[in-house]
Amino acid sequence: MSEQWQEVGDRAYVRRHRSYDMNVGLVVGDGHCLVLDTRTSYREAADLIDAIRRITPAPWTVVNSHSHFDHCFGNALFRPAEIWGHVRCAEELELYGDQQRAGVIKGSPELRDELEELTIVPPDQTFSTAAGLDIGGRMVHLRHFGLGHSSNDVVVQVPDAGVVFAGDLVEEGAPPAFSDSYPLDWPVTLGKMLEEMPEPVIVPGHGAVVDRAYALAQRVGAGPGGRAGREGPRGGAARFDQAFPLSGGRDQAGNRPRLHAARRGLREPGSTRRCRLHHRPAAPPHARDRVRAGSSPAGSSR
């Protein structure tokens, strides 16, 4: 185990992994902790558990930032803890988890054994807009601001530490991954996050920890006041062709990025007309949730 924890706020940690340059978050309270994301496989999840136990022996509650394999395929090793996620995270893992696994195996056959042995476990605690978790006396807020990197991005706010775990709504070190994203909704969603969450430290889903200026620059570059807005629909189409060339083929997970970008709701700036090749009904809205984490024996086995 070579990756180390970085404390980015009071008892708020990030562990950056060489695998996919992916970040895991850890928030430690009195007698309880929150783990944000569980990595790709049982092997990676076991490594993460060993690392968590170097920080705290406390039971945990798990949060999935979204439904992509590198963030949640390790969920089973964290049971019987509660696993929180957006309602569409649970739906997409139930409906398409096996398809996602097959795509990753096709793109990375060296992972076949690790991926075939695991059970895909969706979140068992879901919300649609917002939820609050009491993590050992610390309030941690879960928010979904809209479509972006996926249909189900969750942001974790830790106000008393001045930290926001933004998931893949913010990415550092490489261009944002668009494979099944909503490219023209993404900057609007990120803007809402920045408006409502003033914390100075932002932990991206991948790459180095950043500040608000970095996240704002990422938003402005694609937002209405940036190049996207100035160029208009025709410029947006040109950028779409550049990001998703016709000859682009499949990405590492076996997806066709150009096809998925259209399916997941690409639209012209300023227009509500969407290009959709299929429609997945949205889940009914849930009431705003506030619970005390750890009321069950969550994470007590480790």
Secondary structure as UniProt FT lines:
FT   STRAND          5..9
FT   TURN            10..11
FT   STRAND          12..16
FT   HELIX           19..21
FT   STRAND          22..28
FT   STRAND          33..36
FT   HELIX           42..53
FT   TURN            54..55
FT   STRAND          60..63
FT   HELIX           69..72
FT   TURN            73..74
FT   HELIX           75..78
FT   TURN            79..80
FT   STRAND          83..86
FT   HELIX           87..107
FT   HELIX           109..111
FT   HELIX           112..116
FT   STRAND          125..127
FT   STRAND          130..135
FT   TURN            136..137
FT   STRAND          138..143
FT   STRAND          155..158
FT   HELIX           159..161
FT   STRAND          163..171
FT   TURN            179..180
FT   TURN            183..185
FT   HELIX           186..196
FT   STRAND          201..206
FT   STRAND          210..211
FT   HELIX           212..222
FT   TURN            224..225
FT   HELIX           227..243
FT   TURN            246..247
FT   TURN            252..253
FT   HELIX           257..263
FT   TURN            264..265
FT   STRAND          266..267
FT   TURN            269..270
FT   STRAND          274..275
FT   STRAND          289..292
FT   TURN            293..294
FT   TURN            298..301
//
